[in-house]
Amino acid sequence: MQVWLTQRAEPTPHDMGERRRPMRTGLMAEYLSTHGAEVLWWTGDYDHYGRRQRGHDNAEIAVSDTYRIRYLAATGYGKTKSLARLRYDRAVAAGFVELAPRQGPPDVILASMPSVDLALASVRYGMAHGIPVIVDIRDLHPDIFVESAPASLGPLVRLATAPMKARVAEICRDATAIWGNSDAFVEWGCSLGGRRRGRHDMTLPIAYKPLTVSDAEKAAIQDAWRREGLFQPDRLHVVFFGTLSKAFDFAPVLEAARRLQAKGSAHHFHFFGAGQQQKFLSEGCASLPNCTMHGPVGAARLQAAMELSDIGLAPYIFTDNFAANMPNKTTEYLGGGLHVGLAFKRGALADFLRRTGSGFCYETAAELTEALTRLQDDPHTLTTAKAASRAAFVQHLGYDTLSTRMHAQLVETVKTFGNRATRTGLPSPAAARL
């Protein structure tokens, strides 16, 4: 089976610098290429997380005998939300449109959405060549832009994003199948595409596979921190990993830290990442002895930090997009055995945490302070909570569990489409290769 993956913003195995953990498309590529498929991943030539031009232009570079990456030449951007980012997305999609016909056709395309432009190009290519295209919905674009805008600008943003919404509707209407991080994402896509949910439409939470870090490397990292007085074993450690964007509300977290510091509690907060709120957090940490701003670090240090920590914070500002989502941040926390603290109380993730006992929800600094105090005061409760997190991950979100389901559904979709294509006279590369 020959599989194309289209996703323009994830780290790739060719990226420079400290090792990075593969994300959703990278994990799919890794699993499929080691389980009988030939994989070609189409992506842009800009490193979104390293904020640098990769320099591969339109090169196709092998990762293994069964896994290749086709880079698409496009100039990067400085800000995530910018016209330059939109131009980049259009350029990547245009590169796919130009170069895809020069490749032998695949059996199936698995297209990440966003980007809207690349997903639409993937669906149109599939329609033109009789190839099934599965659209994997990661975010509710463009609804997320309307929701995050000031109320006074909502109607204007809705009008400005109407053309994008029309393109997303076309994507969802013409896709062979819709996948999503949660049931709500799949239902949203089906509704927007004017279709009923079918047997090939699937809820597929984001999987997590820990980076392999040697014991010696982890020990060296952890020893260095402890020499600096960090991650002391007599404290309850609370961590945040991720981009420090406006999607998060860190004010209640810092206020909870102040309250816990005033009580003389044995808590310590660690913030890993960079972004718009780095200055705000750095200034807050400078005035709080129980807070440390680590800045951006590589995957090995994040892995080492998780092994020394207890609670993973998900301080999202409530939006319908986040409420409907099962974000990769919390999956990573659970995979590291961390209990999750989520900053809202309703939606898919909140329900999951309550159902599995793998986290708690808060909305105010007082509620966060109370929850952290309770866990610190009762070691048995903390041990039980972390065990529940590990069990929830293994049962519902583990790499092997989700990858096996993904692979089986992909094969079944291709088989079904191949039979339908044969009956209707459409070309079907899958029919000869499955």
C-alpha positions, 0 to 999 in steps of 0.5 A: 500500500502506498500512502501519501501524508500531507501536513505542512508544519510538523517536525521531521526526522531531518530537522536540526538541533536537539532531538524532537519528538515526532508528532501526529503525522510523524508517528503515522509515517513511522508506524505505516512505513514499518508495517508494510506501507510505502510512505511519502510525506508532503510538507513545507520547507520551513521548520515551524518549531525551529523557526528557520528555513530548512533549505531543502527546497523541493527535494525528496529525502529518504528517511528509510527504504519505505519512508520518504519526505517531499519538501515543498519550497516556500518562504517561512514566516515570523509570526504564526498568525500573520499574512506571511503564514497564509502566504506560506500555506498557499505556496506549499499547496501550490507546490503540491499541485505542481509536483503531485502529478509527477509522482506515481499515484498513491493508494490513499492520501491522509490529509491533515486539516489545517492547513486548509489549502493543502488539505483542499489540494489533496482532496481535489487531487484525489477526486481527479485521480480516483484516489481515496482521501481521508481528512484528519481534522486537527483544529476547527478552522476557521471557527477558531479565528471567530471564537478567539476574536473580540466580540465586537469584531466577531461579525467582521472576522466571520465575514472575512473567513467566509471563503475559508469556511467554504473551502473547508466545507468542500474538503469535508464534503468530498473527502472519502472519510473524516477523522478527528481528535474527538467525536465532536471534531468528526461530527463538526466535519460531517455537518459542515460537509453536509454528510452523515457520519459513516463507518469510515469516519473515525475518532482518533485521539492524538497518540504519544510515543516517548522519545528514547533517551538513554538512562545516562543522558537522563541522569546527566540532565537531572543531576545538572538540575538538582545541582541548581536546586531544581526538581528536589525530591521533597516537593510536588512538581507542576510543569507546563510544556508548550508554546507560550501563546495567548491560547493559555491563561497563566495568571491563575497559575501564577496566583496559585503559586503565590498562594502556595508560596505564602502558605509555605507549601512544598510545590514548585512550578516549571515552565518550558517553552517560548512565545508571546507570554514568555516575558510575562511568565519570566517576570512572574517567576522572577518574583516567586521562589517556587517558580522557574522559567526554563525557556525552550528546550529539546525533547530529551530535557522534556522527557527528563522533566516529566520523570521528575514531575507530578502534575501537567498543566493545561491552562487553556482559555475556554473555547469551543475548539479546545472543549471539543478537542483532545489536544496532544499536550495532555496526551503527552502529560498522561504518557509521562505519568503526569496527573493533568490540571485542566483550566475548564470543566466541560467538553471532551477532555474534561469528560475524559479526565473525570471518567478515567480519574486522570486529572482535575479541572479548575477555573480559578486560582483558588480552585487550583490552589485547593487541588494542588494542596490536596494532592501534596497533603496526601501522598496516597491520593497523588500516587493513585492519581498518577497511576490512573493517568498511566492507565488511561494513557495505555488503554486509550491513548498509547501509540501502539493502541491508536496506531493499530486502529489507524492502520486497520481503518486505513486499509479497510477504507482503501479496500472499500474505495477500491471496490467502489471505484471498480464498480463505477469505472474510476481508476483505482491504484489500490485495486492492483496493490492491496 
